[in-house]
């Protein structure tokens, strides 16, 4: 064992003790693999099952090595865990162990911080003025301003008072609207600039997938320089990258820019943009109404619809006129006026670039219109090539998650991130270049398992005689089975559905059949924030939480509150989902199988995430029930089952219900004992 490996093992022991944990073989194995990746400069793809403690397994080797490491996560919950729990807990112990002061910081996009220039000039800002017309918004705006001006305020949205999203947007700017701290009159106190300055010198910088993806795709530095990158929740990274670089155009966005322009650049040019924005708004409303009345017109578009094209070009022409005036006007010397002009210019440039891309989508992108949100979207068909070129040739990348395999193979995830796998030596050589620091094919793959004994801690119920689910939602028989399972479990259920229609059907049915049992039913509604729902569910052990896709991942409720996880159907992508259906069609056209290459891997990973909500600690016990008989009766079912934890399996509903009743009684007895104590 090398001296570095000994240091990593020693530091890991110290860190684990600091958080009150115990040594775990998988965590040690992962930490050593991360250490090797940093030392030998190769990429690492590591699946670390629930309970491994993977955050310490990558943080400790990085800190021991002295490398500057960027950690990118998919969820806010994990970012908070790292910067509010894990890193603060291990800092003092590792400071002593490593004999130096270790540092860490979080870095977010500019739009996550209050813009002081905008806040200080609110009386002259059209967005701020609009808030005054609604009393509740005015109250929110005053609360936000008071907080931003208080001593020690971070300006970070996550630390700010909970205010209406319109109030926040009126107090912040996008990256393109920001003129930069050096040019801004409030630059010396800028919240975003101060956060970035702190991050520049930190050993560990925590950020999100979206910000990293924007930097990679635009090939423009946003984040601090680093020696290595950790992609945690890596199964999400390809989709987050696609989402981050998807162009969106809405009528409110164009209208907002036109109001800003008229306020700060009054005259014929801005009046022309206001008129163009009004015509575009009407065209979008008419087109959305048409699609809602005739759903057959929805789906992927080859070109921008003619109903929208003309008004979009008018907006583009009007923007060009204003941009020409802003560029020509060099007489402005007031710094606040300069900042306001810069914000107008940024907003207009952003819309101009979006429209330009939408009008020429090309075969490498997917164009569609979403009538529910009246939005035009343009997404890349694939992001793996740009990730390979701009991410995997720069620094070592450690990609990790609890779920990275599809049918025990890493290939699908590895390729989506851009790693070169499964190619001949000749093909691999062609992917490298003398100008790059890293080879995307120089990849080590590892599965460290999980400390949990899934076969003894959990049962997987696979009823094989239920009717297959339809597009109309769960079959009546599936709802009856769900009701019986919940009754046997005494509540304590997280029920995951693949559509809002299914959530609503389950809610209606369960409220009838469980009415006499006093089991609280918490139902997710469109637009609900996930965290408060989960908090209520965890607090009341007898409750039932019904929800859709946002609850399939990142929910951590150990103990008695979650002893049954029920899944209504295999979460295959919807046939009308534009990007995934286009990717599947491309795979079919190339002689492959869109179902096997796109739809099945997607469903397998999401199903693995959903079933992973059950066992969250060594003491957890329970049942996962998949109420979709296709997983048993179709040939592809084995791939899905091999992507999940190795639970003990049965088709016998009575065995499952008896087990749930016994578990419910154990928790009831334990609860009574705890109350007496």
Secondary structure, DSSP 8 states (H G I E B T S, - for coil): --HHHHHHHHHHHHHHHHTT----HHHHHHHHHHHHHHHHT-EEEEEE-TTS-HHHHHHHHHHHHT--EEEEES-HHHHHIIIIIIHHHHHHHHHHHHTS---EEE---GGGB--HHHHHTGGG-HHHHHHTTSHHHHHHHHHHHHHHTSTT---BTTTS----HHHHHHT---TTT---TTT-TTGGG-HHHHHHHHHHT-SEEEEEHHHHHHHHHHT---S---SEEEEETGGGHHHHHHHHT-EEEEHHHHHHHHHHHHHHS-SHHHHHHHHHHHHHHHHHHHHHHHHHH-GGG-SEESS--HHHHHHHHHHHHHHHHHHHHHHH------HHHHHHHHHHHHHHHHHHHHHHHHHT--TTEEEEEETTTTEEEEEES--HHHHHHHTTTTSEEEEEES---BTTB-HHHHHHHT---S--HHHHHHT--TT-SS-TT-EEEEEEE-SS-HHHHEEEE--SSS---BTTBS-HHHHHHHHHHHHHHTS-EEEE-SSHHHHHHHHHHHHHHTGGGT--EEE--TT--HHHHHHHHHH-TT-EEEE-GGGSSS----STT-SEEEE-S-----TT-HHHHHHHHHHHHTTS-HIIIIIHHHHHHHHHHHHTTS--STT--EEEEE--THHHHSTTHHHHHTTS---EEE--HHHHHHHHHHHHHHHHHHHHHHHH-
